[in-house]
Amino acid sequence: MAEGLLRARLAGHPGLSVGSAGLAALVGAPADPTAQELLRVRGIDLAGHRARQITPEMVAAHDLVLVMEKEHEWEVVDLVPEARGKVHRLGKFGGFDVPDPYRRPRAAFEEALALIERGLADFEKVLLGGAGRGIR
């Protein structure tokens, strides 16, 4: 869901790339149907999404790596120690984790989506100077 939302927010900014990968990904699996439905009503299509396992090459290729939980941050830095400083929890500025909704009820997906949106907005404010100058 985070990839879809961020990709949509960055659509008007050529040259920026967005991707996603997991630490324990079900490689090749599509996005959960509930996640697809929640984003579809926001005009974002996840039908083509397929899960990938994170690699050191992926981490090295990006300037910013956002993770959902504090433990994920540690795991990515353990995988790629030189990534320290560019790996951040999405809820860093709000002091929260985004719990994984996988195999949980719709309400868990709605909660995760709300936290993802909040975290993206927080990063936008900090990195791009707030309202009016941010990514849309």
C-alpha positions as CSV (number, residue, x, y, z in Angstrom):
1,M,0.0,0.0,0.0
2,A,2.9,2.4,0.8
3,E,4.4,1.9,-2.6
4,G,1.1,2.6,-4.4
5,L,0.4,5.7,-2.3
6,L,3.9,7.1,-2.7
7,R,4.1,6.3,-6.4
8,A,0.8,8.2,-6.8
9,R,2.1,11.2,-4.8
10,L,5.3,11.4,-6.9
11,A,3.6,10.9,-10.3
12,G,4.3,14.6,-11.2
13,H,8.0,14.3,-10.4
14,P,9.9,12.6,-13.2
15,G,13.2,11.1,-12.2
16,L,12.1,9.9,-8.8
17,S,11.6,6.1,-8.5
18,V,9.6,4.1,-6.0
19,G,9.7,0.4,-5.3
20,S,8.9,-2.0,-2.5
21,A,10.4,-5.2,-1.2
22,G,10.0,-7.2,2.0
23,L,12.2,-8.8,4.5
24,A,10.1,-11.9,4.5
25,A,8.3,-11.4,1.2
26,L,6.1,-14.1,-0.4
27,V,8.0,-13.5,-3.6
28,G,5.8,-13.3,-6.7
29,A,2.5,-12.9,-4.7
30,P,0.1,-10.2,-5.7
31,A,-1.0,-7.5,-3.2
32,D,-3.6,-8.7,-0.8
33,P,-7.2,-8.3,-2.2
34,T,-8.2,-6.0,0.7
35,A,-5.2,-3.7,0.0
36,Q,-6.1,-3.7,-3.7
37,E,-9.7,-2.7,-2.9
38,L,-8.7,0.0,-0.4
39,L,-6.4,1.6,-2.9
40,R,-8.7,1.1,-5.9
41,V,-11.2,3.5,-4.3
42,R,-8.4,6.0,-4.1
43,G,-7.7,5.6,-7.8
44,I,-4.6,3.5,-7.4
45,D,-4.3,0.1,-9.1
46,L,-2.2,-2.5,-7.4
47,A,-3.2,-5.4,-9.7
48,G,0.2,-5.6,-11.3
49,H,2.1,-5.5,-8.0
50,R,4.2,-8.6,-7.1
51,A,6.1,-9.1,-3.9
52,R,9.9,-9.0,-3.9
53,Q,12.5,-9.9,-1.4
54,I,14.8,-7.0,-0.4
55,T,18.4,-7.2,-1.6
56,P,21.5,-5.2,-0.8
57,E,21.5,-4.0,-4.4
58,M,18.0,-2.5,-4.0
59,V,19.0,-0.7,-0.8
60,A,22.2,0.7,-2.4
61,A,20.3,1.9,-5.4
62,H,18.0,4.2,-3.4
63,D,18.6,7.4,-1.5
64,L,15.8,6.8,1.0
65,V,14.5,3.5,2.3
66,L,11.3,3.6,4.3
67,V,10.3,0.7,6.5
68,M,7.2,0.0,8.5
69,E,8.6,-1.0,11.9
70,K,11.6,-0.1,14.0
71,E,12.8,-3.7,13.9
72,H,12.7,-3.6,10.1
73,E,15.1,-0.6,10.2
74,W,17.6,-2.6,12.2
75,E,17.2,-5.6,9.9
76,V,17.9,-3.6,6.8
77,V,20.9,-1.9,8.4
78,D,22.1,-5.4,9.4
79,L,21.8,-6.5,5.8
80,V,23.5,-3.4,4.4
81,P,25.5,-1.6,7.1
82,E,26.5,1.3,4.8
83,A,22.7,2.1,4.5
84,R,22.7,3.5,8.0
85,G,21.3,7.0,7.8
86,K,19.1,6.5,4.8
87,V,16.9,3.8,6.3
88,H,14.0,5.3,8.3
89,R,10.7,4.1,9.8
90,L,7.7,5.6,8.0
91,G,6.4,6.6,11.4
92,K,9.6,8.2,12.5
93,F,8.3,11.7,13.0
94,G,5.1,10.6,14.6
95,G,6.7,7.9,16.8
96,F,4.7,5.0,15.5
97,D,5.1,1.6,13.7
98,V,2.8,0.5,10.9
99,P,1.7,-3.0,11.9
100,D,1.5,-5.6,9.1
101,P,-2.1,-6.3,8.3
102,Y,-1.4,-9.6,6.4
103,R,-3.9,-12.3,7.3
104,R,-5.9,-9.9,9.5
105,P,-9.3,-8.4,9.1
106,R,-10.1,-5.4,6.9
107,A,-9.9,-3.1,9.9
108,A,-6.2,-3.9,10.2
109,F,-5.7,-2.9,6.6
110,E,-7.6,0.3,7.1
111,E,-5.5,1.1,10.2
112,A,-2.3,0.4,8.4
113,L,-3.4,2.5,5.4
114,A,-4.2,5.5,7.7
115,L,-0.8,5.2,9.4
116,I,1.0,5.0,6.0
117,E,-0.8,8.1,4.8
118,R,0.1,9.9,8.0
119,G,3.8,8.8,7.8
120,L,4.0,9.9,4.1
121,A,2.5,13.3,5.0
122,D,5.0,13.7,7.9
123,F,7.9,12.9,5.6
124,E,6.6,15.3,3.0
125,K,6.4,18.2,5.6
126,V,9.9,17.5,6.9
127,L,11.6,16.9,3.5
128,L,9.8,19.3,1.3
129,G,8.9,22.2,3.7
130,G,5.3,21.6,4.4
131,A,2.0,22.6,2.7
132,G,2.0,24.2,-0.7
133,R,5.5,23.0,-1.6
134,G,5.0,19.3,-1.1
135,I,4.4,16.4,-3.4
136,R,0.8,15.8,-4.5
